Amino acid sequence: MSGRRMLAMARKEWIHIKRDPRSLAVALALPFALLIINGAGIDFDVTDLPFAICDLDGSQASRSLREHLVRGGLFRLVATVPNARAGERLMRDGECLFVLVIPPHMDADLSAGKRVAVQVLLDGSDANTASTARNYLTGALGAQSAQLQARAQGRLGLDVRPIHPPLTVARRFLYNPAMESRQFVVPGLIVTILVILGALLTSGTVVRERERGTFETLAASPVQAAEILLGKLVPYLVIGLIDVGIAICTGALIFRVYVAGSVELLLGCSLVFLLCALAFGLLISTVAGRQQVAMMAAIVSTLLPAIMLSGFIFPIRNMPLLLRVIAQLIPATHFLRITRPIYLKGVGLPVVWEPLLILALMACVLLALCVKRFRKQL
């Protein structure tokens, strides 16, 4: 093997790399981006868990229990509800993760040395977070139960042999009683697949015209830029909706994950999200110089954020502030706030209108940027 020929081929390859600076930038920035996102975004510790409390006892012991949970820093009290049904409504709307129901006569039963069962209603739509919250809550109640019983008996001057633990937890998971991972993974996968597919479908549309030499003809035609871009989007919107239907049927037939809410509402929200994803891919196509670069940029800019920063796997509340801000700029974050509640909780438009409006605004902004960028190329 000749060293001179090998060095000549290496020099030739380096010239090609220098002539494609975007590919070089992606190759250099990708390891850095992966390291930053994985290092800062992955956090298996769950903190700041929102909960509501239904205190049917109203005693000093129940107030002490509530203060103990809030003081620990793991739980955040968002509401005090008069009954469990009101707490379920808050959980259904995504306001809290679980509802703690303190039974009546808890203080008196603790004073008498009896075992008391408190009820915890957990939102099982996110099985990982719910399981972690259950373990944290069980530990917190166990640590506090003996102290509550000792204080109650001390106030009455009773000498009753304590029961360990005097407080037990009766848990019930809502929306995903069996705590099956596929119940919340399938809606998240639909979001991830659609955002990647949408960006890939349109990422090569404009740049492909340049490579084939037909862009000049397209630019010289009397059709306006907005008409050209929207005309290119329509076929992909139809394909995307077909993919949504396939995903829903696959989830039901293979994984037995069914839509608890309105399928029509889910399809309508998917249409808005697809418009957002397709517009993002189209924007990449107007910027990239080659199809390969456009496809690589579409994959990197959609796959990693959709998995790591959208809340699909890791709760957004546990991320650093900067990543939480970035997460709000990712369309998949807001679409996930739509699919999971519709799939698992059966909610309607009054609950999901806010993330739907955000997606619509994002789609309008992305389309406006596409038109502006396309006009610069004319």
NUSE-587326 format. One line per 10 residues: their letters; for each residue x, z negated, y negated of C-alpha. Coordinates in Angstrom, 2 decimals. Layout:
a) X/Z/Y ~ ... $
END
This chain:
msgrrmlama) 0.00/0.00/0.00 ~ 1.42/1.04/-3.37 ~ 1.46/-1.62/-6.06 ~ 1.52/1.02/-8.82 ~ -1.71/2.67/-7.57 ~ -3.37/-0.73/-7.26 ~ -2.41/-1.62/-10.82 ~ -3.66/1.77/-12.01 ~ -7.06/1.17/-10.39 ~ -7.16/-2.31/-11.91 $
rkewihikrd) -6.44/-0.84/-15.36 ~ -9.15/1.80/-14.87 ~ -11.69/-0.87/-13.87 ~ -10.76/-2.98/-16.88 ~ -11.40/-0.01/-19.16 ~ -14.90/0.32/-17.69 ~ -15.55/-3.37/-18.27 ~ -14.44/-3.16/-21.90 ~ -16.76/-0.21/-22.45 ~ -19.73/-2.32/-21.32 $
prslavalal) -19.42/-5.54/-23.38 ~ -22.93/-6.75/-22.51 ~ -22.11/-6.89/-18.80 ~ -18.87/-8.66/-19.60 ~ -20.70/-11.19/-21.75 ~ -23.23/-11.85/-18.98 ~ -20.45/-12.26/-16.42 ~ -18.67/-14.78/-18.63 ~ -21.73/-16.66/-19.88 ~ -23.59/-16.97/-16.57 $
pfalliinga) -21.34/-19.68/-15.00 ~ -21.49/-21.65/-18.25 ~ -25.26/-21.37/-18.44 ~ -25.68/-22.40/-14.81 ~ -23.43/-25.42/-15.29 ~ -25.22/-26.56/-18.46 ~ -28.73/-26.08/-17.09 ~ -28.01/-27.70/-13.73 ~ -25.96/-30.54/-15.15 ~ -28.36/-31.48/-17.93 $
gidfdvtdlp) -31.69/-30.33/-16.55 ~ -31.65/-31.74/-13.01 ~ -32.64/-35.38/-13.11 ~ -34.36/-36.98/-10.14 ~ -34.92/-40.27/-11.99 ~ -38.50/-40.52/-13.23 ~ -39.07/-42.52/-16.43 ~ -41.72/-42.87/-19.13 ~ -44.61/-42.55/-16.69 ~ -47.92/-42.48/-18.60 $
faicdldgsq) -50.68/-44.63/-17.14 ~ -54.08/-46.05/-18.01 ~ -55.30/-49.50/-17.08 ~ -58.75/-50.75/-16.17 ~ -58.69/-54.54/-16.54 ~ -61.82/-55.95/-14.93 ~ -60.42/-59.49/-15.00 ~ -59.44/-59.90/-18.66 ~ -57.41/-63.00/-17.88 ~ -53.98/-64.16/-18.95 $
asrslrehlv) -52.62/-63.09/-15.57 ~ -53.88/-59.52/-15.97 ~ -52.48/-59.30/-19.50 ~ -49.16/-60.62/-18.25 ~ -49.12/-57.97/-15.52 ~ -49.76/-55.21/-18.05 ~ -47.03/-56.47/-20.37 ~ -44.60/-56.65/-17.46 ~ -45.18/-52.97/-16.59 ~ -44.79/-51.78/-20.17 $
rgglfrlvat) -41.77/-53.99/-20.86 ~ -39.80/-52.50/-17.97 ~ -39.49/-49.10/-19.67 ~ -40.56/-47.08/-16.61 ~ -44.23/-46.99/-17.53 ~ -46.00/-46.12/-20.77 ~ -49.53/-47.36/-21.38 ~ -51.62/-44.60/-22.97 ~ -55.14/-46.00/-22.73 ~ -57.26/-48.97/-21.68 $
vpnaragerl) -60.42/-47.76/-19.96 ~ -63.63/-49.65/-19.12 ~ -63.92/-48.31/-15.57 ~ -62.08/-46.24/-12.99 ~ -64.19/-43.13/-13.64 ~ -63.06/-43.01/-17.28 ~ -59.46/-43.29/-16.05 ~ -60.03/-40.39/-13.65 ~ -61.20/-38.24/-16.56 ~ -57.98/-39.00/-18.44 $
mrdgeclfvl) -55.97/-38.12/-15.34 ~ -57.93/-34.91/-14.87 ~ -57.12/-33.86/-18.44 ~ -53.42/-34.57/-17.89 ~ -53.30/-37.61/-20.21 ~ -51.90/-39.99/-17.61 ~ -50.21/-39.96/-14.21 ~ -52.04/-42.90/-12.64 ~ -54.73/-45.48/-13.32 ~ -54.21/-49.16/-12.48 $
vipphmdadl) -57.45/-50.98/-11.68 ~ -57.21/-54.78/-11.81 ~ -60.09/-56.37/-9.89 ~ -62.28/-59.14/-11.32 ~ -61.41/-62.77/-10.56 ~ -57.75/-61.91/-9.99 ~ -56.53/-65.00/-11.83 ~ -58.89/-67.29/-9.91 ~ -57.96/-65.78/-6.56 ~ -54.26/-66.11/-7.30 $
sagkrvavqv) -54.78/-69.76/-8.24 ~ -56.50/-70.32/-4.90 ~ -53.59/-68.76/-3.03 ~ -55.59/-65.74/-1.98 ~ -54.25/-62.23/-1.58 ~ -55.42/-59.85/-4.31 ~ -55.59/-56.07/-3.96 ~ -55.18/-53.96/-7.09 ~ -56.16/-50.31/-6.93 ~ -53.94/-47.46/-8.08 $
lldgsdanta) -55.35/-43.96/-8.58 ~ -52.50/-41.44/-8.68 ~ -52.47/-37.79/-9.71 ~ -51.31/-36.03/-6.56 ~ -51.05/-32.58/-8.18 ~ -47.32/-33.28/-8.63 ~ -46.45/-34.88/-5.31 ~ -42.80/-35.66/-6.11 ~ -43.54/-37.50/-9.35 ~ -46.56/-39.27/-7.84 $
starnyltga) -44.54/-40.53/-4.87 ~ -41.79/-41.81/-7.16 ~ -44.34/-43.49/-9.42 ~ -45.96/-45.13/-6.39 ~ -42.64/-46.59/-5.25 ~ -41.75/-47.83/-8.73 ~ -45.17/-49.38/-9.21 ~ -45.14/-51.10/-5.83 ~ -41.78/-52.64/-6.62 ~ -42.85/-53.75/-10.09 $
lgaqsaqlqa) -46.04/-55.36/-8.81 ~ -44.21/-57.06/-5.97 ~ -41.66/-58.59/-8.33 ~ -44.36/-59.90/-10.65 ~ -46.94/-61.08/-8.12 ~ -45.19/-64.27/-7.07 ~ -44.66/-65.30/-10.70 ~ -48.32/-64.69/-11.50 ~ -49.45/-66.86/-8.63 ~ -47.03/-69.66/-9.51 $
raqgrlgldv) -48.20/-69.67/-13.14 ~ -51.87/-69.64/-12.17 ~ -51.46/-72.55/-9.78 ~ -49.28/-74.43/-12.25 ~ -51.93/-74.25/-14.98 ~ -54.49/-75.79/-12.63 ~ -52.09/-78.30/-11.11 ~ -52.78/-76.96/-7.63 ~ -50.44/-77.27/-4.69 ~ -51.46/-74.29/-2.62 $
rpihppltva) -49.10/-72.60/-0.24 ~ -48.39/-69.18/-1.77 ~ -49.01/-65.96/0.06 ~ -46.24/-63.39/-0.14 ~ -46.93/-61.01/-1.64 ~ -50.11/-62.30/-3.30 ~ -50.73/-58.85/-4.88 ~ -51.16/-55.81/-2.68 ~ -51.63/-52.23/-3.80 ~ -54.49/-50.10/-2.54 $
rrflynpame) -53.38/-46.53/-3.32 ~ -55.54/-43.44/-3.48 ~ -54.18/-40.00/-4.40 ~ -56.49/-37.67/-6.26 ~ -56.39/-33.84/-6.25 ~ -53.85/-33.86/-3.40 ~ -54.84/-36.69/-1.04 ~ -52.48/-35.62/1.76 ~ -49.55/-35.38/-0.69 ~ -48.66/-31.93/0.65 $
srqfvvpgli) -45.85/-30.28/-1.28 ~ -47.32/-26.81/-0.89 ~ -50.36/-27.86/-2.93 ~ -48.28/-28.00/-6.11 ~ -45.48/-25.63/-5.04 ~ -47.73/-22.60/-4.55 ~ -49.14/-22.61/-8.13 ~ -45.58/-23.04/-9.43 ~ -44.33/-20.17/-7.30 ~ -47.04/-17.91/-8.67 $
vtilvilgal) -45.79/-18.67/-12.18 ~ -42.16/-18.01/-11.21 ~ -42.95/-14.77/-9.38 ~ -45.08/-13.39/-12.21 ~ -42.58/-14.11/-14.96 ~ -39.70/-12.54/-13.02 ~ -41.75/-9.58/-11.84 ~ -43.22/-8.97/-15.28 ~ -39.83/-8.92/-16.98 ~ -38.30/-6.71/-14.27 $
ltsgtvvrer) -41.13/-4.17/-14.35 ~ -40.62/-3.31/-18.01 ~ -36.94/-4.16/-18.52 ~ -35.89/-0.62/-17.66 ~ -38.64/1.42/-19.30 ~ -37.03/2.27/-22.65 ~ -33.42/2.24/-21.48 ~ -34.38/4.56/-18.64 ~ -35.57/7.10/-21.21 ~ -32.14/7.03/-22.83 $
ergtfetlaa) -30.27/7.45/-19.56 ~ -32.41/10.41/-18.52 ~ -32.07/12.08/-21.91 ~ -35.81/12.03/-22.66 ~ -35.72/9.38/-25.36 ~ -35.13/11.91/-28.16 ~ -38.24/13.83/-27.14 ~ -40.25/10.62/-27.01 ~ -38.99/9.49/-30.42 ~ -39.74/12.86/-32.01 $
spvqaaeill) -43.33/12.92/-30.76 ~ -46.18/12.12/-33.19 ~ -47.19/9.06/-31.12 ~ -46.47/5.83/-33.00 ~ -44.10/3.21/-31.66 ~ -46.83/0.65/-30.98 ~ -48.82/3.23/-29.04 ~ -45.83/4.17/-26.96 ~ -45.05/0.56/-26.07 ~ -48.62/-0.48/-25.35 $
gklvpylvig) -49.14/2.66/-23.29 ~ -46.15/1.70/-21.19 ~ -47.53/-1.82/-20.71 ~ -51.00/-0.93/-19.46 ~ -50.03/0.29/-15.95 ~ -47.85/-2.76/-15.42 ~ -50.68/-5.08/-16.50 ~ -52.84/-3.57/-13.76 ~ -50.05/-3.97/-11.21 ~ -49.49/-7.57/-12.34 $
lidvgiaict) -53.17/-8.48/-11.93 ~ -53.10/-6.99/-8.43 ~ -50.08/-9.17/-7.70 ~ -52.01/-12.23/-8.93 ~ -54.83/-11.42/-6.54 ~ -52.36/-10.99/-3.67 ~ -50.73/-14.33/-4.51 ~ -54.08/-16.14/-4.60 ~ -55.14/-14.63/-1.26 ~ -51.76/-15.37/0.32 $
galifrvyva) -51.88/-18.99/-0.84 ~ -55.36/-19.40/0.62 ~ -54.91/-17.56/3.91 ~ -51.37/-18.62/4.83 ~ -50.75/-21.91/3.04 ~ -54.39/-23.06/2.80 ~ -54.01/-23.72/-0.92 ~ -57.29/-22.87/-2.61 ~ -58.28/-22.55/-6.25 ~ -60.41/-25.57/-7.08 $
gsvelllgcs) -61.47/-24.16/-10.45 ~ -62.63/-20.79/-11.70 ~ -60.81/-17.79/-10.25 ~ -62.04/-15.71/-13.19 ~ -60.47/-18.15/-15.65 ~ -57.22/-18.08/-13.69 ~ -57.18/-14.26/-13.76 ~ -57.92/-14.21/-17.48 ~ -55.09/-16.65/-18.22 ~ -52.81/-14.66/-15.92 $
lvfllcalaf) -53.56/-11.54/-17.96 ~ -52.35/-13.25/-21.14 ~ -49.26/-14.57/-19.38 ~ -48.49/-11.14/-17.88 ~ -48.71/-9.58/-21.32 ~ -46.19/-12.14/-22.51 ~ -43.81/-11.55/-19.57 ~ -44.08/-7.76/-19.79 ~ -43.45/-7.82/-23.53 ~ -40.35/-9.90/-22.94 $
gllistvagr) -39.04/-7.37/-20.43 ~ -39.85/-4.56/-22.84 ~ -37.89/-6.34/-25.57 ~ -34.90/-6.52/-23.23 ~ -35.26/-2.81/-22.54 ~ -35.08/-1.99/-26.26 ~ -31.85/-4.00/-26.63 ~ -29.95/-3.22/-23.42 ~ -27.77/-0.14/-23.20 ~ -28.05/0.39/-19.43 $
qqvammaaiv) -30.66/-0.20/-16.76 ~ -28.38/-2.43/-14.70 ~ -27.71/-4.64/-17.71 ~ -31.41/-4.80/-18.51 ~ -32.33/-5.86/-14.97 ~ -29.58/-8.47/-14.85 ~ -30.63/-9.86/-18.22 ~ -34.27/-9.98/-17.10 ~ -33.41/-11.92/-13.94 ~ -31.08/-14.39/-15.65 $
stllpaimls) -33.37/-15.04/-18.61 ~ -36.50/-15.58/-16.49 ~ -35.50/-16.91/-13.05 ~ -33.37/-19.85/-14.13 ~ -35.60/-21.11/-16.97 ~ -38.76/-20.67/-14.89 ~ -37.34/-22.82/-12.08 ~ -35.17/-25.31/-13.94 ~ -36.82/-25.85/-17.33 ~ -40.54/-25.12/-16.93 $
gfifpirnmp) -41.47/-28.33/-15.10 ~ -41.88/-26.49/-11.80 ~ -39.44/-28.77/-9.98 ~ -38.11/-31.27/-12.50 ~ -40.33/-33.13/-15.01 ~ -39.73/-32.01/-18.59 ~ -40.09/-35.58/-19.84 ~ -36.81/-36.52/-18.13 ~ -34.75/-33.78/-19.78 ~ -32.59/-34.26/-22.88 $
lllrviaqli) -34.28/-33.55/-26.20 ~ -32.59/-30.16/-26.65 ~ -33.76/-28.93/-23.25 ~ -37.27/-30.25/-23.90 ~ -37.38/-28.15/-27.05 ~ -36.08/-25.10/-25.18 ~ -38.68/-25.66/-22.45 ~ -41.46/-25.26/-25.02 ~ -40.12/-21.79/-25.86 ~ -40.44/-20.63/-22.24 $
pathflritr) -43.79/-18.97/-21.39 ~ -43.65/-20.25/-17.80 ~ -43.83/-23.83/-19.10 ~ -47.22/-23.26/-20.68 ~ -48.58/-21.13/-17.85 ~ -47.68/-23.89/-15.40 ~ -49.83/-26.23/-17.51 ~ -52.67/-23.83/-16.77 ~ -52.24/-22.91/-13.10 ~ -51.77/-26.38/-11.62 $
piylkgvglp) -54.79/-27.98/-13.33 ~ -57.01/-25.01/-12.44 ~ -55.71/-24.90/-8.87 ~ -55.73/-28.62/-8.09 ~ -58.10/-30.28/-10.57 ~ -60.65/-27.54/-11.12 ~ -60.50/-27.85/-14.91 ~ -62.06/-25.37/-17.31 ~ -61.20/-23.71/-20.60 ~ -61.65/-26.92/-22.70 $
vvwepllila) -58.59/-28.38/-20.95 ~ -56.29/-25.33/-20.82 ~ -57.11/-23.68/-24.16 ~ -54.02/-25.09/-25.91 ~ -51.34/-23.63/-23.57 ~ -53.40/-20.43/-23.38 ~ -53.33/-20.12/-27.17 ~ -49.57/-20.70/-27.18 ~ -49.11/-17.91/-24.62 ~ -51.24/-15.56/-26.71 $
lmacvllalc) -49.16/-16.29/-29.80 ~ -45.95/-15.75/-27.82 ~ -47.25/-12.40/-26.57 ~ -48.07/-11.28/-30.13 ~ -44.63/-12.29/-31.39 ~ -42.84/-10.54/-28.53 ~ -44.87/-7.35/-28.99 ~ -44.14/-7.38/-32.72 ~ -40.42/-7.71/-32.00 ~ -40.61/-4.84/-29.52 $
vkrfrkql) -42.24/-2.56/-32.08 ~ -39.72/-3.52/-34.74 ~ -36.77/-3.00/-32.42 ~ -38.15/0.30/-31.13 ~ -38.61/1.65/-34.64 ~ -34.95/0.92/-35.39 ~ -34.04/3.21/-32.51 ~ -36.08/6.14/-33.75 $
END
